Amino acid sequence: MRCPIDNTELRPIEYEGALIQTCDSCGGELLAADALAHIVKKREEVFGPDWQNLVRDHEPLRGIPDHESHRLLPCPVCDEPMATVNYAGDTQVIVDRCEGCGALWLDQHELEMAQVILEHWKQNA
């Protein structure tokens, strides 16, 4: 499989018990449909104060910002166009999801941001 951003060959890695594909060039990551939920729920990764400070005042926001809504990446799995979605509906972590096979493409650091935001919200709930 190849990166939808720069066409680099994706490399498989294990992350928190899930197999994901990563691009060594742009830092993006391809996840199976259920892998992101598994990773967020598992909460093995511990994020330091720098990450925590990034999300301290992070508020839920529904929808997709205009500057994010026009990107159509081809799915690395099935080559169908991927739609942009706001992960979990309100995290402001905008990911690309294939409507055909359910694969998710996350740009560099989006996986970590999703984890940190949801962990922060759970701690403050």
CNS distance restraints for C-alpha pairs under 8 A (distance, minus, plus):
assign (resid   1 and name CA) (resid   9 and name CA) 6.00 0.50 0.50
assign (resid   1 and name CA) (resid  10 and name CA) 5.71 0.50 0.50
assign (resid   1 and name CA) (resid  76 and name CA) 5.66 0.50 0.50
assign (resid   1 and name CA) (resid  77 and name CA) 6.61 0.50 0.50
assign (resid   2 and name CA) (resid   7 and name CA) 5.12 0.50 0.50
assign (resid   2 and name CA) (resid   8 and name CA) 5.38 0.50 0.50
assign (resid   2 and name CA) (resid   9 and name CA) 4.45 0.50 0.50
assign (resid   2 and name CA) (resid  10 and name CA) 5.30 0.50 0.50
assign (resid   2 and name CA) (resid  76 and name CA) 5.79 0.50 0.50
assign (resid   3 and name CA) (resid   7 and name CA) 4.54 0.50 0.50
assign (resid   3 and name CA) (resid   8 and name CA) 5.17 0.50 0.50
assign (resid   3 and name CA) (resid   9 and name CA) 6.23 0.50 0.50
assign (resid   3 and name CA) (resid  10 and name CA) 6.02 0.50 0.50
assign (resid   3 and name CA) (resid  23 and name CA) 6.26 0.50 0.50
assign (resid   3 and name CA) (resid  28 and name CA) 7.74 0.50 0.50
assign (resid   3 and name CA) (resid  76 and name CA) 6.45 0.50 0.50
assign (resid   4 and name CA) (resid  73 and name CA) 5.97 0.50 0.50
assign (resid   4 and name CA) (resid  74 and name CA) 5.92 0.50 0.50
assign (resid   4 and name CA) (resid  75 and name CA) 6.83 0.50 0.50
assign (resid   4 and name CA) (resid  76 and name CA) 6.18 0.50 0.50
assign (resid   5 and name CA) (resid  26 and name CA) 7.57 0.50 0.50
assign (resid   5 and name CA) (resid  73 and name CA) 7.51 0.50 0.50
assign (resid   6 and name CA) (resid  25 and name CA) 7.71 0.50 0.50
assign (resid   6 and name CA) (resid  26 and name CA) 7.36 0.50 0.50
assign (resid   8 and name CA) (resid  23 and name CA) 6.56 0.50 0.50
assign (resid   8 and name CA) (resid  24 and name CA) 7.77 0.50 0.50
assign (resid   8 and name CA) (resid  25 and name CA) 6.84 0.50 0.50
assign (resid   9 and name CA) (resid  23 and name CA) 6.91 0.50 0.50
assign (resid  10 and name CA) (resid  21 and name CA) 5.57 0.50 0.50
assign (resid  10 and name CA) (resid  22 and name CA) 5.28 0.50 0.50
assign (resid  10 and name CA) (resid  23 and name CA) 4.95 0.50 0.50
assign (resid  10 and name CA) (resid  24 and name CA) 7.40 0.50 0.50
assign (resid  11 and name CA) (resid  21 and name CA) 5.22 0.50 0.50
assign (resid  11 and name CA) (resid  22 and name CA) 5.19 0.50 0.50
assign (resid  11 and name CA) (resid  23 and name CA) 6.38 0.50 0.50
assign (resid  11 and name CA) (resid  24 and name CA) 7.49 0.50 0.50
assign (resid  12 and name CA) (resid  19 and name CA) 6.65 0.50 0.50
assign (resid  12 and name CA) (resid  20 and name CA) 5.65 0.50 0.50
assign (resid  12 and name CA) (resid  21 and name CA) 4.31 0.50 0.50
assign (resid  12 and name CA) (resid  22 and name CA) 6.25 0.50 0.50
assign (resid  13 and name CA) (resid  19 and name CA) 5.76 0.50 0.50
assign (resid  13 and name CA) (resid  20 and name CA) 5.53 0.50 0.50
assign (resid  13 and name CA) (resid  21 and name CA) 6.09 0.50 0.50
assign (resid  13 and name CA) (resid  22 and name CA) 7.03 0.50 0.50
assign (resid  14 and name CA) (resid  18 and name CA) 5.46 0.50 0.50
assign (resid  14 and name CA) (resid  19 and name CA) 4.54 0.50 0.50
assign (resid  14 and name CA) (resid  20 and name CA) 6.14 0.50 0.50
assign (resid  15 and name CA) (resid  19 and name CA) 6.33 0.50 0.50
assign (resid  15 and name CA) (resid  20 and name CA) 6.85 0.50 0.50
assign (resid  15 and name CA) (resid  39 and name CA) 7.68 0.50 0.50
assign (resid  16 and name CA) (resid  39 and name CA) 5.92 0.50 0.50
assign (resid  16 and name CA) (resid  42 and name CA) 7.10 0.50 0.50
assign (resid  16 and name CA) (resid  43 and name CA) 7.92 0.50 0.50
assign (resid  16 and name CA) (resid  44 and name CA) 6.33 0.50 0.50
assign (resid  16 and name CA) (resid  45 and name CA) 7.36 0.50 0.50
assign (resid  17 and name CA) (resid  39 and name CA) 7.52 0.50 0.50
assign (resid  18 and name CA) (resid  35 and name CA) 5.94 0.50 0.50
assign (resid  18 and name CA) (resid  38 and name CA) 7.43 0.50 0.50
assign (resid  18 and name CA) (resid  39 and name CA) 6.98 0.50 0.50
assign (resid  19 and name CA) (resid  31 and name CA) 7.54 0.50 0.50
assign (resid  19 and name CA) (resid  35 and name CA) 7.68 0.50 0.50
assign (resid  20 and name CA) (resid  29 and name CA) 6.79 0.50 0.50
assign (resid  20 and name CA) (resid  30 and name CA) 5.83 0.50 0.50
assign (resid  20 and name CA) (resid  31 and name CA) 5.07 0.50 0.50
assign (resid  20 and name CA) (resid  32 and name CA) 7.28 0.50 0.50
assign (resid  20 and name CA) (resid  35 and name CA) 7.81 0.50 0.50
assign (resid  21 and name CA) (resid  29 and name CA) 5.60 0.50 0.50
assign (resid  21 and name CA) (resid  30 and name CA) 4.96 0.50 0.50
assign (resid  21 and name CA) (resid  31 and name CA) 6.61 0.50 0.50
assign (resid  22 and name CA) (resid  27 and name CA) 6.58 0.50 0.50
assign (resid  22 and name CA) (resid  28 and name CA) 5.89 0.50 0.50
assign (resid  22 and name CA) (resid  29 and name CA) 4.41 0.50 0.50
assign (resid  22 and name CA) (resid  30 and name CA) 6.28 0.50 0.50
assign (resid  23 and name CA) (resid  27 and name CA) 5.13 0.50 0.50
assign (resid  23 and name CA) (resid  28 and name CA) 5.36 0.50 0.50
assign (resid  23 and name CA) (resid  29 and name CA) 6.29 0.50 0.50
assign (resid  24 and name CA) (resid  28 and name CA) 7.88 0.50 0.50
assign (resid  26 and name CA) (resid 107 and name CA) 7.79 0.50 0.50
assign (resid  26 and name CA) (resid 108 and name CA) 6.79 0.50 0.50
assign (resid  27 and name CA) (resid 107 and name CA) 6.65 0.50 0.50
assign (resid  27 and name CA) (resid 108 and name CA) 4.59 0.50 0.50
assign (resid  27 and name CA) (resid 109 and name CA) 7.67 0.50 0.50
assign (resid  28 and name CA) (resid 105 and name CA) 7.03 0.50 0.50
assign (resid  28 and name CA) (resid 106 and name CA) 5.57 0.50 0.50
assign (resid  28 and name CA) (resid 107 and name CA) 4.22 0.50 0.50
assign (resid  28 and name CA) (resid 108 and name CA) 4.63 0.50 0.50
assign (resid  28 and name CA) (resid 109 and name CA) 7.80 0.50 0.50
assign (resid  29 and name CA) (resid 105 and name CA) 5.73 0.50 0.50
assign (resid  29 and name CA) (resid 106 and name CA) 5.20 0.50 0.50
assign (resid  29 and name CA) (resid 107 and name CA) 6.42 0.50 0.50
assign (resid  29 and name CA) (resid 108 and name CA) 7.20 0.50 0.50
assign (resid  29 and name CA) (resid 111 and name CA) 7.97 0.50 0.50
assign (resid  30 and name CA) (resid  76 and name CA) 8.00 0.50 0.50
assign (resid  30 and name CA) (resid 103 and name CA) 6.95 0.50 0.50
assign (resid  30 and name CA) (resid 104 and name CA) 5.66 0.50 0.50
assign (resid  30 and name CA) (resid 105 and name CA) 4.65 0.50 0.50
assign (resid  30 and name CA) (resid 106 and name CA) 6.47 0.50 0.50
assign (resid  31 and name CA) (resid  35 and name CA) 5.81 0.50 0.50
assign (resid  31 and name CA) (resid  36 and name CA) 6.71 0.50 0.50
assign (resid  31 and name CA) (resid 103 and name CA) 5.80 0.50 0.50
assign (resid  31 and name CA) (resid 104 and name CA) 5.12 0.50 0.50
assign (resid  31 and name CA) (resid 105 and name CA) 6.49 0.50 0.50
assign (resid  32 and name CA) (resid  36 and name CA) 7.55 0.50 0.50
assign (resid  32 and name CA) (resid 102 and name CA) 6.87 0.50 0.50
assign (resid  32 and name CA) (resid 103 and name CA) 4.75 0.50 0.50
assign (resid  32 and name CA) (resid 104 and name CA) 6.30 0.50 0.50
assign (resid  33 and name CA) (resid 101 and name CA) 7.70 0.50 0.50
assign (resid  33 and name CA) (resid 102 and name CA) 4.83 0.50 0.50
assign (resid  33 and name CA) (resid 103 and name CA) 4.90 0.50 0.50
assign (resid  33 and name CA) (resid 104 and name CA) 6.29 0.50 0.50
assign (resid  34 and name CA) (resid  38 and name CA) 6.38 0.50 0.50
assign (resid  35 and name CA) (resid  39 and name CA) 6.13 0.50 0.50
assign (resid  36 and name CA) (resid  40 and name CA) 6.13 0.50 0.50
assign (resid  36 and name CA) (resid 111 and name CA) 7.87 0.50 0.50
assign (resid  37 and name CA) (resid  41 and name CA) 6.03 0.50 0.50
assign (resid  38 and name CA) (resid  42 and name CA) 6.01 0.50 0.50
assign (resid  39 and name CA) (resid  43 and name CA) 6.55 0.50 0.50
assign (resid  39 and name CA) (resid 115 and name CA) 7.81 0.50 0.50
assign (resid  40 and name CA) (resid 114 and name CA) 7.46 0.50 0.50
assign (resid  40 and name CA) (resid 115 and name CA) 5.37 0.50 0.50
assign (resid  40 and name CA) (resid 118 and name CA) 7.48 0.50 0.50
assign (resid  43 and name CA) (resid 115 and name CA) 7.54 0.50 0.50
assign (resid  43 and name CA) (resid 119 and name CA) 7.80 0.50 0.50
assign (resid  47 and name CA) (resid  51 and name CA) 5.98 0.50 0.50
assign (resid  47 and name CA) (resid  52 and name CA) 6.95 0.50 0.50
assign (resid  47 and name CA) (resid 116 and name CA) 7.08 0.50 0.50
assign (resid  48 and name CA) (resid  52 and name CA) 6.41 0.50 0.50
assign (resid  49 and name CA) (resid  53 and name CA) 5.91 0.50 0.50
assign (resid  50 and name CA) (resid  54 and name CA) 6.53 0.50 0.50
assign (resid  51 and name CA) (resid  55 and name CA) 6.90 0.50 0.50
assign (resid  51 and name CA) (resid 113 and name CA) 7.94 0.50 0.50
assign (resid  51 and name CA) (resid 116 and name CA) 6.96 0.50 0.50
assign (resid  52 and name CA) (resid  56 and name CA) 6.04 0.50 0.50
assign (resid  52 and name CA) (resid 116 and name CA) 6.90 0.50 0.50
assign (resid  52 and name CA) (resid 120 and name CA) 7.56 0.50 0.50
assign (resid  54 and name CA) (resid  58 and name CA) 7.66 0.50 0.50
assign (resid  55 and name CA) (resid 116 and name CA) 7.21 0.50 0.50
assign (resid  55 and name CA) (resid 117 and name CA) 6.04 0.50 0.50
assign (resid  55 and name CA) (resid 120 and name CA) 7.34 0.50 0.50
assign (resid  56 and name CA) (resid 120 and name CA) 7.55 0.50 0.50
assign (resid  58 and name CA) (resid 117 and name CA) 7.47 0.50 0.50
assign (resid  59 and name CA) (resid  91 and name CA) 7.73 0.50 0.50
assign (resid  60 and name CA) (resid  90 and name CA) 4.91 0.50 0.50
assign (resid  60 and name CA) (resid  91 and name CA) 5.50 0.50 0.50
assign (resid  60 and name CA) (resid  92 and name CA) 7.02 0.50 0.50
assign (resid  61 and name CA) (resid  89 and name CA) 7.92 0.50 0.50
assign (resid  61 and name CA) (resid  90 and name CA) 4.65 0.50 0.50
assign (resid  61 and name CA) (resid  91 and name CA) 6.32 0.50 0.50
assign (resid  61 and name CA) (resid  92 and name CA) 5.99 0.50 0.50
assign (resid  62 and name CA) (resid  86 and name CA) 7.29 0.50 0.50
assign (resid  62 and name CA) (resid  89 and name CA) 5.92 0.50 0.50
assign (resid  62 and name CA) (resid  90 and name CA) 4.48 0.50 0.50
assign (resid  62 and name CA) (resid  91 and name CA) 7.66 0.50 0.50
assign (resid  62 and name CA) (resid  92 and name CA) 7.45 0.50 0.50
assign (resid  63 and name CA) (resid  85 and name CA) 7.85 0.50 0.50
assign (resid  63 and name CA) (resid  86 and name CA) 6.34 0.50 0.50
assign (resid  63 and name CA) (resid  89 and name CA) 7.09 0.50 0.50
assign (resid  63 and name CA) (resid  90 and name CA) 7.04 0.50 0.50
assign (resid  64 and name CA) (resid  68 and name CA) 6.50 0.50 0.50
assign (resid  64 and name CA) (resid  69 and name CA) 6.18 0.50 0.50
assign (resid  64 and name CA) (resid  84 and name CA) 7.69 0.50 0.50
assign (resid  64 and name CA) (resid  85 and name CA) 6.77 0.50 0.50
assign (resid  64 and name CA) (resid  86 and name CA) 6.05 0.50 0.50
assign (resid  64 and name CA) (resid  92 and name CA) 7.57 0.50 0.50
assign (resid  64 and name CA) (resid  94 and name CA) 7.11 0.50 0.50
assign (resid  65 and name CA) (resid  69 and name CA) 6.43 0.50 0.50
assign (resid  66 and name CA) (resid  70 and name CA) 7.34 0.50 0.50
assign (resid  68 and name CA) (resid  84 and name CA) 7.26 0.50 0.50
assign (resid  68 and name CA) (resid  94 and name CA) 7.35 0.50 0.50
assign (resid  69 and name CA) (resid  84 and name CA) 6.14 0.50 0.50
assign (resid  71 and name CA) (resid  83 and name CA) 7.87 0.50 0.50
assign (resid  71 and name CA) (resid  84 and name CA) 7.19 0.50 0.50
assign (resid  72 and name CA) (resid  81 and name CA) 5.87 0.50 0.50
assign (resid  72 and name CA) (resid  82 and name CA) 5.75 0.50 0.50
assign (resid  72 and name CA) (resid  83 and name CA) 6.43 0.50 0.50
assign (resid  72 and name CA) (resid  84 and name CA) 7.63 0.50 0.50
assign (resid  73 and name CA) (resid  81 and name CA) 5.66 0.50 0.50
assign (resid  73 and name CA) (resid  82 and name CA) 5.37 0.50 0.50
assign (resid  73 and name CA) (resid  83 and name CA) 7.79 0.50 0.50
assign (resid  73 and name CA) (resid  96 and name CA) 7.51 0.50 0.50
assign (resid  74 and name CA) (resid  79 and name CA) 4.95 0.50 0.50
assign (resid  74 and name CA) (resid  80 and name CA) 5.48 0.50 0.50
assign (resid  74 and name CA) (resid  81 and name CA) 4.57 0.50 0.50
assign (resid  74 and name CA) (resid  82 and name CA) 5.86 0.50 0.50
assign (resid  75 and name CA) (resid  79 and name CA) 4.38 0.50 0.50
assign (resid  75 and name CA) (resid  80 and name CA) 5.26 0.50 0.50
assign (resid  75 and name CA) (resid  81 and name CA) 5.95 0.50 0.50
assign (resid  75 and name CA) (resid  82 and name CA) 5.85 0.50 0.50
assign (resid  75 and name CA) (resid  98 and name CA) 6.09 0.50 0.50
assign (resid  75 and name CA) (resid 103 and name CA) 7.41 0.50 0.50
assign (resid  77 and name CA) (resid 101 and name CA) 7.66 0.50 0.50
assign (resid  77 and name CA) (resid 103 and name CA) 7.36 0.50 0.50
assign (resid  78 and name CA) (resid 100 and name CA) 7.54 0.50 0.50
assign (resid  78 and name CA) (resid 101 and name CA) 7.05 0.50 0.50
assign (resid  80 and name CA) (resid  98 and name CA) 6.72 0.50 0.50
assign (resid  80 and name CA) (resid  99 and name CA) 7.73 0.50 0.50
assign (resid  80 and name CA) (resid 100 and name CA) 6.61 0.50 0.50
assign (resid  81 and name CA) (resid  98 and name CA) 6.54 0.50 0.50
assign (resid  81 and name CA) (resid  99 and name CA) 7.80 0.50 0.50
assign (resid  82 and name CA) (resid  96 and name CA) 5.56 0.50 0.50
assign (resid  82 and name CA) (resid  97 and name CA) 5.08 0.50 0.50
assign (resid  82 and name CA) (resid  98 and name CA) 4.32 0.50 0.50
assign (resid  82 and name CA) (resid  99 and name CA) 6.54 0.50 0.50
assign (resid  83 and name CA) (resid  96 and name CA) 5.36 0.50 0.50
assign (resid  83 and name CA) (resid  97 and name CA) 5.25 0.50 0.50
assign (resid  83 and name CA) (resid  98 and name CA) 6.25 0.50 0.50
assign (resid  83 and name CA) (resid  99 and name CA) 7.06 0.50 0.50
assign (resid  84 and name CA) (resid  94 and name CA) 6.44 0.50 0.50
assign (resid  84 and name CA) (resid  95 and name CA) 5.64 0.50 0.50
assign (resid  84 and name CA) (resid  96 and name CA) 4.47 0.50 0.50
assign (resid  84 and name CA) (resid  97 and name CA) 6.27 0.50 0.50
assign (resid  85 and name CA) (resid  89 and name CA) 7.60 0.50 0.50
assign (resid  85 and name CA) (resid  94 and name CA) 5.54 0.50 0.50
assign (resid  85 and name CA) (resid  95 and name CA) 5.50 0.50 0.50
assign (resid  85 and name CA) (resid  96 and name CA) 6.12 0.50 0.50
assign (resid  85 and name CA) (resid  97 and name CA) 6.83 0.50 0.50
assign (resid  86 and name CA) (resid  90 and name CA) 6.08 0.50 0.50
assign (resid  86 and name CA) (resid  91 and name CA) 6.47 0.50 0.50
assign (resid  86 and name CA) (resid  92 and name CA) 5.78 0.50 0.50
assign (resid  86 and name CA) (resid  93 and name CA) 5.69 0.50 0.50
assign (resid  86 and name CA) (resid  94 and name CA) 4.57 0.50 0.50
assign (resid  86 and name CA) (resid  95 and name CA) 6.39 0.50 0.50
assign (resid  87 and name CA) (resid  91 and name CA) 5.94 0.50 0.50
assign (resid  87 and name CA) (resid  92 and name CA) 7.06 0.50 0.50
assign (resid  87 and name CA) (resid  93 and name CA) 5.60 0.50 0.50
assign (resid  87 and name CA) (resid  94 and name CA) 6.06 0.50 0.50
assign (resid  87 and name CA) (resid  95 and name CA) 6.43 0.50 0.50
assign (resid  87 and name CA) (resid 114 and name CA) 7.59 0.50 0.50
assign (resid  91 and name CA) (resid 114 and name CA) 7.09 0.50 0.50
assign (resid  91 and name CA) (resid 117 and name CA) 7.02 0.50 0.50
assign (resid  91 and name CA) (resid 118 and name CA) 7.79 0.50 0.50
assign (resid  93 and name CA) (resid 110 and name CA) 6.31 0.50 0.50
assign (resid  93 and name CA) (resid 113 and name CA) 7.03 0.50 0.50
assign (resid  93 and name CA) (resid 114 and name CA) 6.26 0.50 0.50
assign (resid  94 and name CA) (resid 106 and name CA) 7.93 0.50 0.50
assign (resid  94 and name CA) (resid 110 and name CA) 7.84 0.50 0.50
assign (resid  95 and name CA) (resid 104 and name CA) 6.85 0.50 0.50
assign (resid  95 and name CA) (resid 105 and name CA) 6.02 0.50 0.50
assign (resid  95 and name CA) (resid 106 and name CA) 5.24 0.50 0.50
assign (resid  95 and name CA) (resid 107 and name CA) 7.35 0.50 0.50
assign (resid  95 and name CA) (resid 110 and name CA) 7.66 0.50 0.50
assign (resid  96 and name CA) (resid 104 and name CA) 5.61 0.50 0.50
assign (resid  96 and name CA) (resid 105 and name CA) 5.00 0.50 0.50
assign (resid  96 and name CA) (resid 106 and name CA) 6.59 0.50 0.50
assign (resid  97 and name CA) (resid 102 and name CA) 6.07 0.50 0.50
assign (resid  97 and name CA) (resid 103 and name CA) 5.75 0.50 0.50
assign (resid  97 and name CA) (resid 104 and name CA) 4.53 0.50 0.50
assign (resid  97 and name CA) (resid 105 and name CA) 6.39 0.50 0.50
assign (resid  98 and name CA) (resid 102 and name CA) 4.81 0.50 0.50
assign (resid  98 and name CA) (resid 103 and name CA) 5.27 0.50 0.50
assign (resid  98 and name CA) (resid 104 and name CA) 6.46 0.50 0.50
assign (resid  99 and name CA) (resid 103 and name CA) 7.99 0.50 0.50
assign (resid 106 and name CA) (resid 110 and name CA) 5.60 0.50 0.50
assign (resid 106 and name CA) (resid 111 and name CA) 6.41 0.50 0.50
assign (resid 107 and name CA) (resid 111 and name CA) 7.88 0.50 0.50
assign (resid 109 and name CA) (resid 113 and name CA) 6.14 0.50 0.50
assign (resid 110 and name CA) (resid 114 and name CA) 6.10 0.50 0.50
assign (resid 111 and name CA) (resid 115 and name CA) 6.36 0.50 0.50
assign (resid 112 and name CA) (resid 116 and name CA) 6.08 0.50 0.50
assign (resid 113 and name CA) (resid 117 and name CA) 5.93 0.50 0.50
assign (resid 114 and name CA) (resid 118 and name CA) 6.15 0.50 0.50
assign (resid 115 and name CA) (resid 119 and name CA) 6.01 0.50 0.50
assign (resid 116 and name CA) (resid 120 and name CA) 5.94 0.50 0.50
assign (resid 117 and name CA) (resid 121 and name CA) 6.15 0.50 0.50
assign (resid 118 and name CA) (resid 122 and name CA) 6.13 0.50 0.50
assign (resid 119 and name CA) (resid 123 and name CA) 6.21 0.50 0.50
assign (resid 120 and name CA) (resid 124 and name CA) 6.29 0.50 0.50
assign (resid 121 and name CA) (resid 125 and name CA) 5.98 0.50 0.50
